[in-house]
Amino acid sequence: MDMQIIGRIGSIVLGYALGNFLTAFLVTRIVAHKSPTEIGSHNPGMANVMAQLGFVPGVAVLAGDLAKTILAVVLANLFFPQIGHFATLYAAVGATLGHNFPFWQHFRGGKGVAVTVVLVILYNPFWGVMALLGALAVLLISQYLSLAGIAILTVYVIISVFVFPLETTIVLALLTLIMLWRFWADILNIVHGTQEKKNIPKKIIQLLTKKKDSAKSAK
């Protein structure tokens, strides 16, 4: 088999294996002695854990999901240097698939926003930041977390058409379709006006105010 094909398949398999580690299960077991599928929206991701268990557990889930994707990318570049930058792309894609469709959870996992952030940043830091800024604008305007998650890849695909190789654009487009599928219920709720909005700046201010009040009480 061609070494280029082996490198791509190997990177995906490696990423998928690491992506199967859902940090939310570890964090919620430690903090609440429950599975993330038993709380809130039942989604094993940062947003659900943070909403139900607090800021620190949510950040712990985010850190773990980012770390597993970075590790997948580092190992893929180490093991499959023959495919160059595509090792980063396919390892991160594999991690996203593993996170979204873990075999040990009957292929029902998270929605892959955190791992997608790693993908867009590591594949090309400059354009990755541009995609994240575009997603941030969508979040601030719409106040829908799901639309912001979808926007990360959507903006990156648009950028890819003009900047990256055709193979990259095709892979990113397929990943965007998967992201749309994972958020389809949220999209329908937005259309019907039943999806909850998140005023992120207000949430941050409330969190900081709460921390200041707690510090004053401790004194």
Salt bridges, closest charged atoms under 4 A:
ASP65 OD1 - LYS68 NZ 3.47
GLU167 OE2 - ARG8 NE 2.74
ASP186 OD2 - LYS111 NZ 3.41
GLU196 OE2 - LYS198 NZ 3.44
